[in-house]
Amino acid sequence: MNELRLTDTNAADDSAGSVWGLDGNLFMPVVASAALSIGVILILFSFFHVAWWLSFPLGAVPFGGTLTYVLLFKQGKPPGYDRDLFELWITGHGFGFNAGDQLTARKRK
């Protein structure tokens, strides 16, 4: 008579997690660019005998660029934010209603 009723609540955590303060898998391009930067520094310094004070800034470009991109356009932003923003910058306008572009009943005939 007194039966237990079960109801699905979908109370699971939908978070993708975070590593080093970066949401989801955003740490992967940062780690890859750090490895690339280390490789560039080693190649410049060891093989091409470029001075260390020039090798380090040149080698830091991939890491700095990737980290800047991730922090400005990906971290804490909704999915597709970066692509939408770049499209807005390229086309010059966003999605919206423009009455001048709408066909009227007379123009359709």
N, C-alpha and C positions, 0 to 999 in steps of 0.2 A: 503494500500500500504506500509506503513512504520510500519511493525509489529515488536514487541519485540521478539527477539530470546533467548531462555533459553538453557544454556548448563551446564551439571553437571561437576563440577571441582574437586570434592573430596577434598575440602580444609579444611576438619575437622581436629581437633587436635587429633592425635592418641596416645597421651601420656596417660600412666596409672596413672599419678599423682605421688605425693610424700608426705610422712608423715615423719616428723622429719629428712628430708634430705635423706630418703631411698626411692628408686624407687618402684613404684607399691605396691605390698602387702608384701614387704620384712620386714616391721615393725612387722608383725604378729608373726613370730617365735621369734623375739627379745622380744616382750611383753610377749609371753608365757614362754620363758626361764627366764625372769625377775620374773614372778610369781612363777615359779618353784624354783628359787634361794631364793626368800623370804621364801617360804615354807620350804626349806631345812634348812635355817638359823634358823627359828622358831623351827623346830623339834629338831635340834641339841642343840640349846641353852635352850629350855624350857623342853623338855622331857628327853633328855639324859644328861643334865647339863654339856655340853661341854663348855669350856671357850669361851668368846665372841671373843677373838683374834684368836681363831682357827675356830670358827663357820663361821665367815664372809668370810675368804678366801676359805673355803670348799664350802660354799653356793654360792660363786661367780663363781665357775667353769662352771655351765651350761650357765649362762648369758655371761660370757667372751668368752666361746667357740663358742656360737651361734653368737655373735656379730662379732667375728673375722672371722668366716666362711662367714657371709653375706658380710662383708666389703672387704674381700680378693677375694672371688670367685663369688659373685653375683652382687654387686653394680657396675653399669656402664659397665657390661660385657654383651655380647650377650647371648641369651637363649641357654642353653646346654653347656656353657663354662666350668662349674665345672665338669660335667660328662665327657666331652672330655678330659680335663686335667688329671682327675683321670685315665681314660682309657689309656692315653699316658704314665702315670707313671707306670701303671701295666703291659702293654704289651711291653713297651719299644720302640715302633715306631709308627709313625702316618700313615695316609693314603698317599700313594704315588705309583709311578710306579716302579716295580721291574722286570726288563727284565728277570731275571733268573727264575721267577715263571710263565712266559707266555708259553703257549703251542705253539709249531710250527706246521706247516702243516704236517710234517712227524710223529710227536708224536701222532697226533690225529687219524691216521689210524690204 
